[in-house]
Protein backbone atom coordinates (compact mmCIF):
# COMPACT_ATOMS: atom_id res chain seq x y z
CA UNK A 1 0.00 0.00 0.00
CA UNK A 2 1.46 3.40 -0.94
CA UNK A 3 2.35 5.74 1.90
CA UNK A 4 -0.20 8.35 0.75
CA UNK A 5 -3.06 5.81 0.99
CA UNK A 6 -1.93 4.72 4.43
CA UNK A 7 -1.74 8.33 5.61
CA UNK A 8 -5.21 9.06 4.22
CA UNK A 9 -6.65 6.01 5.97
CA UNK A 10 -5.03 7.05 9.26
CA UNK A 11 -6.43 10.59 8.95
CA UNK A 12 -9.94 9.27 8.28
CA UNK A 13 -9.68 6.94 11.28
CA UNK A 14 -8.51 9.82 13.47
CA UNK A 15 -11.39 12.03 12.33
CA UNK A 16 -13.92 9.27 13.01
CA UNK A 17 -12.43 8.68 16.47
CA UNK A 18 -12.51 12.39 17.36
CA UNK A 19 -16.08 12.70 16.06
CA UNK A 20 -17.17 9.68 18.09
CA UNK A 21 -15.50 11.09 21.22
CA UNK A 22 -17.21 14.45 20.72
CA UNK A 23 -20.55 12.71 20.27
CA UNK A 24 -20.05 10.71 23.46
CA UNK A 25 -19.36 13.95 25.35
CA UNK A 26 -22.50 15.56 23.88
CA UNK A 27 -24.64 12.51 24.59
CA UNK A 28 -23.30 12.32 28.17
CA UNK A 29 -24.09 15.98 28.73
CA UNK A 30 -27.54 15.48 27.19
CA UNK A 31 -28.31 12.72 29.67
CA UNK A 32 -26.96 14.68 32.65
CA UNK A 33 -28.65 17.94 31.67
CA UNK A 34 -32.18 18.89 32.57
CA UNK A 35 -32.44 21.36 29.71
CA UNK A 36 -35.94 21.33 28.18
CA UNK A 37 -34.55 21.10 24.62
CA UNK A 38 -32.11 18.25 25.28
CA UNK A 39 -34.09 16.01 22.94
CA UNK A 40 -33.04 18.30 20.06
CA UNK A 41 -29.36 17.74 20.78
CA UNK A 42 -29.90 14.01 21.05
CA UNK A 43 -31.76 13.98 17.73
CA UNK A 44 -29.09 16.18 16.11
CA UNK A 45 -26.24 13.91 17.17
CA UNK A 46 -28.09 10.80 15.97
CA UNK A 47 -29.05 12.41 12.64
CA UNK A 48 -25.53 13.71 12.02
CA UNK A 49 -24.03 10.29 12.72
CA UNK A 50 -26.58 8.62 10.49
CA UNK A 51 -25.64 11.01 7.71
CA UNK A 52 -21.93 10.43 8.35
CA UNK A 53 -22.41 6.70 7.87
CA UNK A 54 -23.47 7.44 4.30
CA UNK A 55 -20.09 9.07 3.71
CA UNK A 56 -18.05 6.38 5.45
CA UNK A 57 -19.88 3.36 4.05
CA UNK A 58 -19.42 4.28 0.42
CA UNK A 59 -21.53 2.44 -2.14
CA UNK A 60 -22.02 2.68 -5.92
CA UNK A 61 -24.79 4.85 -7.35
CA UNK A 62 -28.34 3.62 -6.86
CA UNK A 63 -30.05 3.32 -10.26
CA UNK A 64 -27.06 5.18 -11.67
CA UNK A 65 -28.19 8.44 -10.01
CA UNK A 66 -27.46 8.78 -6.31
CA UNK A 67 -24.27 7.60 -4.68
CA UNK A 68 -23.33 7.69 -1.00
CA UNK A 69 -21.81 11.17 -1.21
CA UNK A 70 -24.92 12.66 -2.84
CA UNK A 71 -27.17 11.10 -0.21
CA UNK A 72 -24.83 12.34 2.52
CA UNK A 73 -25.06 15.91 1.21
CA UNK A 74 -28.85 15.65 1.04
CA UNK A 75 -29.02 14.27 4.58
CA UNK A 76 -26.72 16.97 5.96
CA UNK A 77 -28.82 19.69 4.32
CA UNK A 78 -31.89 18.19 5.98
CA UNK A 79 -30.16 18.10 9.36
CA UNK A 80 -29.08 21.72 9.01
CA UNK A 81 -32.59 22.80 8.01
CA UNK A 82 -34.30 20.83 10.76
CA UNK A 83 -32.08 22.20 13.51
CA UNK A 84 -31.53 25.77 12.33
CA UNK A 85 -32.58 28.32 14.95
CA UNK A 86 -35.92 30.06 14.28
CA UNK A 87 -34.30 33.44 13.39
CA UNK A 88 -32.25 31.75 10.67
CA UNK A 89 -35.40 30.05 9.32
CA UNK A 90 -37.24 33.39 9.37
CA UNK A 91 -34.42 35.04 7.42
CA UNK A 92 -34.37 32.25 4.84
CA UNK A 93 -38.15 32.42 4.41
CA UNK A 94 -37.99 36.23 4.01
CA UNK A 95 -35.34 35.83 1.31
CA UNK A 96 -37.46 33.22 -0.46
CA UNK A 97 -40.54 35.48 -0.38
CA UNK A 98 -38.48 38.41 -1.72
CA UNK A 99 -37.19 36.30 -4.62
CA UNK A 100 -40.69 35.13 -5.46
CA UNK A 101 -42.01 38.68 -5.35
CA UNK A 102 -39.16 39.87 -7.59
CA UNK A 103 -39.90 37.05 -10.04
CA UNK A 104 -43.56 38.04 -10.13
CA UNK A 105 -44.82 34.78 -8.63
N, CA and C atoms as an extended XYZ file, in Angstrom:
315
Properties=species:S:1:pos:R:3:atomname:S:1:resname:S:1:resid:I:1 pbc="F F F"
N         0.842       -1.176        0.000 N   UNK     1
C         0.000        0.000        0.000 CA  UNK     1
C         0.890        1.243        0.000 C   UNK     1
N         0.642        2.183       -0.904 N   UNK     2
C         1.457        3.401       -0.940 CA  UNK     2
C         1.305        4.203        0.352 C   UNK     2
N         2.338        4.958        0.658 N   UNK     3
C         2.354        5.736        1.897 CA  UNK     3
C         1.220        6.754        1.931 C   UNK     3
N         0.869        7.349        0.778 N   UNK     4
C        -0.202        8.347        0.747 CA  UNK     4
C        -1.545        7.719        1.115 C   UNK     4
N        -1.806        6.501        0.653 N   UNK     5
C        -3.064        5.814        0.986 CA  UNK     5
C        -3.115        5.482        2.469 C   UNK     5
N        -1.985        5.049        3.014 N   UNK     6
C        -1.926        4.723        4.434 CA  UNK     6
C        -2.162        5.972        5.279 C   UNK     6
N        -1.558        7.079        4.885 N   UNK     7
C        -1.745        8.331        5.607 CA  UNK     7
C        -3.204        8.788        5.536 C   UNK     7
N        -3.807        8.681        4.374 N   UNK     8
C        -5.206        9.060        4.218 CA  UNK     8
C        -6.094        8.203        5.108 C   UNK     8
N        -5.850        6.912        5.131 N   UNK     9
C        -6.646        6.007        5.969 CA  UNK     9
C        -6.490        6.366        7.446 C   UNK     9
N        -5.271        6.694        7.862 N   UNK    10
C        -5.029        7.055        9.255 CA  UNK    10
C        -5.741        8.360        9.616 C   UNK    10
N        -5.752        9.313        8.700 N   UNK    11
C        -6.427       10.592        8.949 CA  UNK    11
C        -7.935       10.382        9.076 C   UNK    11
N        -8.504        9.559        8.211 N   UNK    12
C        -9.936        9.273        8.280 CA  UNK    12
C       -10.259        8.593        9.608 C   UNK    12
N        -9.447        7.630       10.014 N   UNK    13
C        -9.681        6.938       11.281 CA  UNK    13
C        -9.589        7.903       12.461 C   UNK    13
N        -8.640        8.826       12.413 N   UNK    14
C        -8.507        9.819       13.468 CA  UNK    14
C        -9.740       10.720       13.525 C   UNK    14
N       -10.211       11.167       12.370 N   UNK    15
C       -11.392       12.031       12.326 CA  UNK    15
C       -12.628       11.318       12.849 C   UNK    15
N       -12.786       10.051       12.507 N   UNK    16
C       -13.922        9.265       13.008 CA  UNK    16
C       -13.810        9.113       14.521 C   UNK    16
N       -12.623        8.846       15.029 N   UNK    17
C       -12.433        8.679       16.473 CA  UNK    17
C       -12.734        9.977       17.223 C   UNK    17
N       -12.255       11.104       16.710 N   UNK    18
C       -12.513       12.394       17.359 CA  UNK    18
C       -14.007       12.723       17.302 C   UNK    18
N       -14.649       12.459       16.174 N   UNK    19
C       -16.084       12.699       16.058 CA  UNK    19
C       -16.886       11.833       17.015 C   UNK    19
N       -16.485       10.580       17.155 N   UNK    20
C       -17.172        9.676       18.093 CA  UNK    20
C       -16.970       10.143       19.534 C   UNK    20
N       -15.766       10.589       19.865 N   UNK    21
C       -15.501       11.092       21.225 CA  UNK    21
C       -16.334       12.339       21.508 C   UNK    21
N       -16.405       13.242       20.541 N   UNK    22
C       -17.214       14.448       20.716 CA  UNK    22
C       -18.687       14.085       20.911 C   UNK    22
N       -19.155       13.128       20.150 N   UNK    23
C       -20.548       12.709       20.274 CA  UNK    23
C       -20.820       12.079       21.634 C   UNK    23
N       -19.874       11.297       22.133 N   UNK    24
C       -20.045       10.712       23.463 CA  UNK    24
C       -20.125       11.795       24.532 C   UNK    24
N       -19.305       12.829       24.399 N   UNK    25
C       -19.363       13.945       25.352 CA  UNK    25
C       -20.724       14.637       25.262 C   UNK    25
N       -21.195       14.908       24.051 N   UNK    26
C       -22.495       15.565       23.884 CA  UNK    26
C       -23.630       14.693       24.416 C   UNK    26
N       -23.594       13.399       24.114 N   UNK    27
C       -24.642       12.508       24.594 CA  UNK    27
C       -24.610       12.381       26.114 C   UNK    27
N       -23.420       12.361       26.706 N   UNK    28
C       -23.305       12.321       28.169 CA  UNK    28
C       -23.888       13.581       28.791 C   UNK    28
N       -23.557       14.731       28.212 N   UNK    29
C       -24.094       15.984       28.727 CA  UNK    29
C       -25.609       16.017       28.562 C   UNK    29
N       -26.105       15.501       27.436 N   UNK    30
C       -27.538       15.482       27.188 CA  UNK    30
C       -28.258       14.678       28.274 C   UNK    30
N       -27.677       13.543       28.639 N   UNK    31
C       -28.307       12.716       29.670 CA  UNK    31
C       -28.221       13.354       31.053 C   UNK    31
N       -27.140       14.060       31.335 N   UNK    32
C       -26.963       14.685       32.649 CA  UNK    32
C       -27.737       15.994       32.768 C   UNK    32
N       -28.000       16.630       31.665 N   UNK    33
C       -28.651       17.936       31.665 CA  UNK    33
C       -30.149       17.804       31.890 C   UNK    33
N       -30.725       18.829       32.425 N   UNK    34
C       -32.178       18.893       32.565 CA  UNK    34
C       -32.747       19.982       31.664 C   UNK    34
N       -31.997       20.325       30.643 N   UNK    35
C       -32.438       21.362       29.708 CA  UNK    35
C       -33.703       20.886       28.990 C   UNK    35
N       -34.696       21.767       28.816 N   UNK    36
C       -35.942       21.329       28.179 CA  UNK    36
C       -35.798       20.955       26.702 C   UNK    36
N       -34.761       21.394       26.049 N   UNK    37
C       -34.553       21.097       24.625 CA  UNK    37
C       -33.485       20.035       24.408 C   UNK    37
N       -33.179       19.246       25.426 N   UNK    38
C       -32.106       18.253       25.275 CA  UNK    38
C       -32.433       17.200       24.230 C   UNK    38
N       -33.703       16.973       23.973 N   UNK    39
C       -34.091       16.008       22.944 CA  UNK    39
C       -33.607       16.457       21.574 C   UNK    39
N       -33.522       17.789       21.353 N   UNK    40
C       -33.044       18.299       20.058 CA  UNK    40
C       -31.577       17.951       19.841 C   UNK    40
N       -30.769       18.082       20.904 N   UNK    41
C       -29.356       17.743       20.784 CA  UNK    41
C       -29.185       16.253       20.539 C   UNK    41
N       -29.952       15.451       21.245 N   UNK    42
C       -29.897       14.007       21.050 CA  UNK    42
C       -30.272       13.644       19.613 C   UNK    42
N       -31.337       14.243       19.112 N   UNK    43
C       -31.760       13.982       17.729 CA  UNK    43
C       -30.721       14.471       16.728 C   UNK    43
N       -30.114       15.630       17.004 N   UNK    44
C       -29.095       16.179       16.105 CA  UNK    44
C       -27.880       15.263       16.022 C   UNK    44
N       -27.410       14.789       17.158 N   UNK    45
C       -26.239       13.910       17.173 CA  UNK    45
C       -26.548       12.621       16.414 C   UNK    45
N       -27.721       12.047       16.663 N   UNK    46
C       -28.090       10.801       15.973 CA  UNK    46
C       -28.243       11.018       14.471 C   UNK    46
N       -28.866       12.123       14.075 N   UNK    47
C       -29.052       12.409       12.645 CA  UNK    47
C       -27.714       12.677       11.956 C   UNK    47
N       -26.845       13.422       12.618 N   UNK    48
C       -25.534       13.714       12.015 CA  UNK    48
C       -24.712       12.442       11.858 C   UNK    48
N       -24.775       11.547       12.843 N   UNK    49
C       -24.033       10.290       12.720 CA  UNK    49
C       -24.636        9.389       11.652 C   UNK    49
N       -25.943        9.392       11.557 N   UNK    50
C       -26.579        8.620       10.493 CA  UNK    50
C       -26.156        9.114        9.116 C   UNK    50
N       -26.083       10.437        8.976 N   UNK    51
C       -25.637       11.013        7.707 CA  UNK    51
C       -24.159       10.700        7.454 C   UNK    51
N       -23.360       10.718        8.507 N   UNK    52
C       -21.931       10.433        8.347 CA  UNK    52
C       -21.693        8.996        7.894 C   UNK    52
N       -22.551        8.090        8.318 N   UNK    53
C       -22.407        6.703        7.873 CA  UNK    53
C       -22.530        6.589        6.360 C   UNK    53
N       -23.348        7.454        5.766 N   UNK    54
C       -23.467        7.438        4.304 CA  UNK    54
C       -22.135        7.780        3.647 C   UNK    54
N       -21.384        8.671        4.274 N   UNK    55
C       -20.093        9.073        3.711 CA  UNK    55
C       -19.033        7.996        3.951 C   UNK    55
N       -19.070        7.382        5.118 N   UNK    56
C       -18.053        6.383        5.448 CA  UNK    56
C       -18.294        5.052        4.756 C   UNK    56
N       -19.544        4.642        4.667 N   UNK    57
C       -19.883        3.361        4.053 CA  UNK    57
C       -20.233        3.593        2.591 C   UNK    57
N       -19.231        3.917        1.822 N   UNK    58
C       -19.420        4.280        0.421 CA  UNK    58
C       -20.022        3.125       -0.366 C   UNK    58
N       -20.927        3.459       -1.276 N   UNK    59
C       -21.528        2.438       -2.142 CA  UNK    59
C       -21.737        3.030       -3.525 C   UNK    59
N       -21.855        2.188       -4.543 N   UNK    60
C       -22.019        2.683       -5.915 CA  UNK    60
C       -23.385        3.358       -6.077 C   UNK    60
N       -23.535        4.139       -7.138 N   UNK    61
C       -24.792        4.855       -7.353 CA  UNK    61
C       -26.005        3.925       -7.428 C   UNK    61
N       -27.072        4.344       -6.801 N   UNK    62
C       -28.339        3.624       -6.864 CA  UNK    62
C       -29.042        4.031       -8.146 C   UNK    62
N       -29.388        3.080       -8.966 N   UNK    63
C       -30.047        3.317      -10.260 CA  UNK    63
C       -29.225        4.272      -11.129 C   UNK    63
N       -27.929        4.331      -10.874 N   UNK    64
C       -27.063        5.182      -11.670 CA  UNK    64
C       -27.212        6.670      -11.375 C   UNK    64
N       -27.915        7.027      -10.285 N   UNK    65
C       -28.194        8.440      -10.008 CA  UNK    65
C       -27.584        8.947       -8.706 C   UNK    65
N       -27.866        8.270       -7.615 N   UNK    66
C       -27.465        8.778       -6.306 CA  UNK    66
C       -26.444        7.853       -5.655 C   UNK    66
N       -25.267        8.388       -5.397 N   UNK    67
C       -24.267        7.600       -4.683 CA  UNK    67
C       -24.267        8.020       -3.213 C   UNK    67
N       -23.374        7.427       -2.435 N   UNK    68
C       -23.335        7.687       -0.999 CA  UNK    68
C       -23.047        9.152       -0.708 C   UNK    68
N       -22.160        9.770       -1.467 N   UNK    69
C       -21.810       11.170       -1.212 CA  UNK    69
C       -22.996       12.094       -1.484 C   UNK    69
N       -23.746       11.833       -2.542 N   UNK    70
C       -24.920       12.661       -2.841 CA  UNK    70
C       -25.976       12.518       -1.752 C   UNK    70
N       -26.202       11.305       -1.285 N   UNK    71
C       -27.175       11.096       -0.210 CA  UNK    71
C       -26.691       11.722        1.094 C   UNK    71
N       -25.387       11.689        1.329 N   UNK    72
C       -24.830       12.338        2.517 CA  UNK    72
C       -25.087       13.841        2.473 C   UNK    72
N       -24.836       14.469        1.337 N   UNK    73
C       -25.056       15.911        1.206 CA  UNK    73
C       -26.534       16.241        1.407 C   UNK    73
N       -27.412       15.438        0.864 N   UNK    74
C       -28.846       15.648        1.040 CA  UNK    74
C       -29.241       15.498        2.510 C   UNK    74
N       -28.709       14.489        3.164 N   UNK    75
C       -29.024       14.269        4.578 CA  UNK    75
C       -28.491       15.406        5.447 C   UNK    75
N       -27.286       15.872        5.173 N   UNK    76
C       -26.717       16.974        5.960 CA  UNK    76
C       -27.511       18.264        5.765 C   UNK    76
N       -27.985       18.501        4.554 N   UNK    77
C       -28.823       19.690        4.325 CA  UNK    77
C       -30.117       19.577        5.126 C   UNK    77
N       -30.682       18.382        5.184 N   UNK    78
C       -31.887       18.188        5.976 CA  UNK    78
C       -31.641       18.392        7.456 C   UNK    78
N       -30.509       17.910        7.952 N   UNK    79
C       -30.161       18.096        9.363 CA  UNK    79
C       -29.992       19.586        9.662 C   UNK    79
N       -29.298       20.289        8.795 N   UNK    80
C       -29.080       21.719        9.010 CA  UNK    80
C       -30.405       22.474        8.994 C   UNK    80
N       -31.293       22.120        8.084 N   UNK    81
C       -32.589       22.799        8.007 CA  UNK    81
C       -33.455       22.478        9.228 C   UNK    81
N       -33.453       21.236        9.643 N   UNK    82
C       -34.304       20.827       10.764 CA  UNK    82
C       -33.870       21.458       12.081 C   UNK    82
N       -32.578       21.707       12.224 N   UNK    83
C       -32.082       22.201       13.510 CA  UNK    83
C       -31.586       23.642       13.458 C   UNK    83
N       -31.896       24.355       12.390 N   UNK    84
C       -31.527       25.770       12.325 CA  UNK    84
C       -32.373       26.540       13.331 C   UNK    84
N       -31.797       27.526       13.993 N   UNK    85
C       -32.578       28.318       14.949 CA  UNK    85
C       -33.697       29.082       14.228 C   UNK    85
N       -34.794       29.357       14.906 N   UNK    86
C       -35.918       30.063       14.275 CA  UNK    86
C       -35.543       31.379       13.588 C   UNK    86
N       -34.642       32.220       14.138 N   UNK    87
C       -34.302       33.443       13.390 CA  UNK    87
C       -33.668       33.164       12.030 C   UNK    87
N       -32.869       32.099       11.947 N   UNK    88
C       -32.255       31.749       10.667 CA  UNK    88
C       -33.341       31.298        9.697 C   UNK    88
N       -34.294       30.494       10.170 N   UNK    89
C       -35.395       30.054        9.319 CA  UNK    89
C       -36.215       31.248        8.848 C   UNK    89
N       -36.465       32.210        9.742 N   UNK    90
C       -37.242       33.394        9.372 CA  UNK    90
C       -36.519       34.190        8.291 C   UNK    90
N       -35.197       34.329        8.420 N   UNK    91
C       -34.418       35.042        7.417 CA  UNK    91
C       -34.473       34.327        6.069 C   UNK    91
N       -34.321       33.004        6.086 N   UNK    92
C       -34.373       32.245        4.836 CA  UNK    92
C       -35.741       32.356        4.172 C   UNK    92
N       -36.798       32.298        4.966 N   UNK    93
C       -38.150       32.422        4.407 CA  UNK    93
C       -38.373       33.818        3.844 C   UNK    93
N       -37.853       34.855        4.512 N   UNK    94
C       -37.986       36.226        4.010 CA  UNK    94
C       -37.250       36.380        2.681 C   UNK    94
N       -36.080       35.778        2.563 N   UNK    95
C       -35.339       35.833        1.309 CA  UNK    95
C       -36.094       35.113        0.200 C   UNK    95
N       -36.690       33.970        0.522 N   UNK    96
C       -37.462       33.222       -0.456 CA  UNK    96
C       -38.673       34.029       -0.928 C   UNK    96
N       -39.384       34.667        0.011 N   UNK    97
C       -40.543       35.484       -0.379 CA  UNK    97
C       -40.120       36.672       -1.242 C   UNK    97
N       -38.970       37.278       -0.927 N   UNK    98
C       -38.484       38.413       -1.722 CA  UNK    98
C       -38.127       37.970       -3.139 C   UNK    98
N       -37.519       36.803       -3.269 N   UNK    99
C       -37.190       36.303       -4.616 CA  UNK    99
C       -38.441       36.000       -5.413 C   UNK    99
N       -39.444       35.416       -4.748 N   UNK   100
C       -40.689       35.127       -5.459 CA  UNK   100
C       -41.391       36.400       -5.884 C   UNK   100
N       -41.373       37.417       -5.018 N   UNK   101
C       -42.010       38.682       -5.351 CA  UNK   101
C       -41.272       39.346       -6.519 C   UNK   101
N       -39.953       39.258       -6.517 N   UNK   102
C       -39.158       39.868       -7.589 CA  UNK   102
C       -39.394       39.140       -8.914 C   UNK   102
N       -39.659       37.826       -8.823 N   UNK   103
C       -39.899       37.047      -10.043 CA  UNK   103
C       -41.335       37.182      -10.539 C   UNK   103
N       -42.163       37.832       -9.723 N   UNK   104
C       -43.556       38.039      -10.132 CA  UNK   104
C       -44.455       36.875       -9.805 C   UNK   104
N       -44.010       35.964       -8.946 N   UNK   105
C       -44.816       34.778       -8.626 CA  UNK   105
C       -45.225       34.791       -7.250 C   UNK   105
